Amino acid sequence: MKYILYNLILILTLISTKAIACNCVTPKSLKAIQDHEFKNSECIFIGEIIKIDSKNNSFEIKVIESFNGDEIGKTYSGIYDKYCGPVIDEKGKWLIYGNLNSENLIKINTCGLTRSLKNPENNISATIPPEPLAPNETESKAKFEKQRIEWKIRAKSNLKKEIIDLRKRIR
């Protein structure tokens, strides 16, 4: 009985540790988190994701435009936290914020602003999605869809402004 209780406590502890592994705080403003990312990232660039391994939470990326000295054309291997994100889940161009770990892999900043240029709205740290509809609310589907479209447009606009700001910072 003692053995079963001990194992149960151990399992519950492990499960609860994963459940509270990250705490992404909503920033005061998008500008505040952009400044934080800029100050706390040794790798900031736009790159082309060329390979994704979602089983190992890893990817390969080729630098297209650098904002802090990363060599253009260099290919990096990287890792991300699938629980705390951002998650690299599609090929294409991405704005990357990260740091090199001891194995020389780019580790994407947890709860950071790394995001796809094609779908920047998928990063919740960078954009706040519209409130979902209540389960029995049908008359405002059109309103919700309009808010969703505006959210996507705002996310792309914010990303474009952020890239312009990054270009100014490196001059």
C-alpha positions, 0 to 999 in steps of 0.5 A, a space after each residue: 500500500 505504501 508503495 502504491 501511495 508513493 508512486 501515485 504522489 510521484 506521478 501526480 507531482 510529475 504531471 503537475 510540474 508539466 502543467 505549470 511549466 510555463 507562465 507567459 505573462 501578458 505584457 503591458 504592451 507589444 512595444 514592451 515585449 519587443 524591447 525585452 526580446 531585443 535586449 535578451 536575444 543574441 539571435 534576431 533575424 528573419 529566416 527561412 524554415 527549411 526543416 521541421 521535426 515536430 517529434 523532437 521540437 526542432 527545426 533548421 533555418 537559413 538566415 535571410 536578414 539579420 538584426 544583430 550580426 547573424 551571418 546571412 545564408 548561415 543555416 542553424 538548427 534550433 529547438 523550441 518548447 512545445 508547451 510554452 511556445 512559440 512553436 515552429 510548425 510551418 515552413 516559410 519565413 519567420 522572425 526569430 528571437 532566441 539564444 544559442 545554447 551549449 550545443 550551439 542550437 538556437 533555443 527559441 525564447 519561451 513565451 516570446 515573439 518568434 512568429 511566422 511572417 505568413 501567420 503572425 496571429 498564431 503567436 498569442 504573445 504578440 497578438 490577443 485574439 478576439 473573444 470566442 462566441 458563446 456556445 448558443 450565440 449564432 446571430 453574431 457569427 458575422 461580427 466574430 468573423 469580422 473581428 477575426 479578420 481584423 485581428 489577422 490584419 492587425 497582427 500582420 501590421 504589427 509584425 511589419 512595424 516591428 521589422 521596420 523598427 528592428 532595421 532602424 535599431 541596427 543602423 
